[in-house]
Amino acid sequence: MRNSQTKKLVEISILVALAFVLDYLANLFMGWFWPNGGSISISLVPLAIIAFRYGWIAGFTGGFVMGLLQLLTGAYIIHPVQLLFDYPLPYAVLGFAGFFASKVNHTTGSKRMTYIWVATGVASLARFLCHVISGVVFFSEYAGSQNPWVYSIVYNAPYIIASYIVSALLLTILYQGYSSQLVLKDSVNQTVKTI
């Protein structure tokens, strides 16, 4: 039991570190395009793998830790609530992809691909809502004469949608080619026993 818990913790830690590096690189290369934050990132891929393998709580926790890591590397903070809605919370809610873990793990072919797209879509929508709320509440001065809701939606939608599409596509490819490595054997056996 202890070995499996240690293995799980190490695996989640590695995937969180990978998500952090992927997001850091995306911000490094795309930060000029969205000067007030945001980038097209595939950090959802390792965070979704955590959520699909270990469930939404592990995915939520892994994303939260990734958001905390971002705070350590130079966050722009104007208020404690803004800190929450711009850093740990948007990445934590990517763990909501884990709500579909059993469907991703126990279906194959086009059904599995559909669940991957739905799961990452739900997670990306939750992240989008966090960033929009932060934009409206804390960055409305950038909207000028525009409606702050419209400004925040228009600013955040392009990179969130692009990140979703690229991440879902990569996850689809990974699960088509490497499902035997990505799907935990215990979760498959456990579902078969309960059915």
LINMOPE-V187941 format. One record per residue. N is the residue number from 0. SS is DSSP state (@ for helix, = for strand, . for the rest). BURIAL is I if it has 16 or more other C-alpha atoms within 10 Angstrom, else O. D_FIRST is the distance of its C-alpha to the first C-alpha in Angstrom with 2 decimals. Layout:
n = <N N>
ss = <SS SS>
burial = <BURIAL BURIAL>
d_first = <D_FIRST D_FIRST>
//
This chain:
n = <0 1 2 3 4 5 6 7 8 9 10 11 12 13 14 15 16 17 18 19 20 21 22 23 24 25 26 27 28 29 30 31 32 33 34 35 36 37 38 39 40 41 42 43 44 45 46 47 48 49 50 51 52 53 54 55 56 57 58 59 60 61 62 63 64 65 66 67 68 69 70 71 72 73 74 75 76 77 78 79 80 81 82 83 84 85 86 87 88 89 90 91 92 93 94 95 96 97 98 99 100 101 102 103 104 105 106 107 108 109 110 111 112 113 114 115 116 117 118 119 120 121 122 123 124 125 126 127 128 129 130 131 132 133 134 135 136 137 138 139 140 141 142 143 144 145 146 147 148 149 150 151 152 153 154 155 156 157 158 159 160 161 162 163 164 165 166 167 168 169 170 171 172 173 174 175 176 177 178 179 180 181 182 183 184 185 186 187 188 189 190 191 192 193 194>
ss = <. @ @ @ @ @ @ @ @ @ @ @ @ @ @ @ @ @ @ @ @ @ @ @ @ @ @ @ @ @ . . . . . . . . . . . . @ @ @ @ @ @ @ @ @ @ @ @ . @ @ @ @ @ @ @ @ @ @ @ @ @ @ @ @ @ . . . . . . . @ @ @ @ @ @ @ @ @ @ @ @ @ @ @ @ @ @ @ @ @ @ @ @ @ @ @ . . @ @ @ @ @ @ @ @ @ @ @ @ @ @ @ @ @ @ @ @ @ @ @ @ @ @ @ @ @ @ . @ @ @ @ . . . . @ @ @ @ @ @ @ @ @ @ @ @ @ @ @ @ @ @ @ @ @ @ @ @ @ @ @ @ @ @ @ @ @ @ @ . . @ @ @ @ @ @ @ @ @ @ .>
burial = <O O O O O O O I O O O I I O I I I I I I I I I I I I I O O I I O O O O O I I I I I I I I I I I I I I I I I I I I I I I I I I I I I I I I I I I O O O O O O O O O O I I I I I I I I I I I I I I I I I I I I I I I I O O O O O O I I I I I I O I I I I I I I I I I I I I I I I I I O O I I O O I O O O O I I O I I I O I I I O I I I O I I I I I I O O I I O O I O O O O O O O I O O O I O O O O O O O O>
d_first = <0.00 3.80 5.46 5.32 6.36 8.69 9.95 10.69 12.46 14.36 15.39 16.66 18.42 20.14 21.26 22.59 24.43 25.86 27.01 28.64 30.44 31.64 32.99 34.57 36.34 37.53 38.98 40.54 42.36 43.09 43.64 47.38 47.35 45.76 47.06 45.70 42.08 40.25 39.81 38.84 35.23 32.41 29.72 28.82 27.48 24.29 23.84 24.27 21.74 19.13 20.45 20.58 17.05 15.29 18.15 21.00 19.36 17.44 20.75 22.81 20.90 21.05 24.73 25.44 24.15 26.30 29.25 28.81 28.90 32.17 33.55 33.13 35.16 38.27 38.25 41.47 41.23 44.06 42.34 38.90 38.70 39.73 37.01 34.44 36.08 36.57 33.38 29.99 30.78 32.11 29.06 26.65 28.38 27.74 24.26 26.18 26.02 22.62 24.65 25.41 21.98 21.99 25.57 24.97 22.01 23.71 27.28 29.09 32.36 34.57 32.58 29.52 31.92 33.52 30.27 29.49 32.98 32.77 29.38 30.58 33.92 32.57 30.54 33.63 35.87 33.80 33.98 37.69 38.33 36.83 39.09 42.11 41.81 41.57 44.54 46.65 45.99 45.96 47.70 50.52 53.15 52.38 53.48 57.05 59.15 56.53 54.46 51.22 49.13 50.78 50.48 46.75 46.06 48.25 46.76 43.06 43.26 44.10 41.16 38.61 39.97 40.14 36.58 35.43 37.41 36.37 32.64 32.69 34.62 32.21 29.18 31.20 31.93 28.35 27.05 29.99 29.43 25.71 24.06 22.09 20.39 20.27 19.08 15.40 15.41 12.91 15.35 18.25 17.03 16.12 19.64 21.33 20.02 21.27 24.62>
//
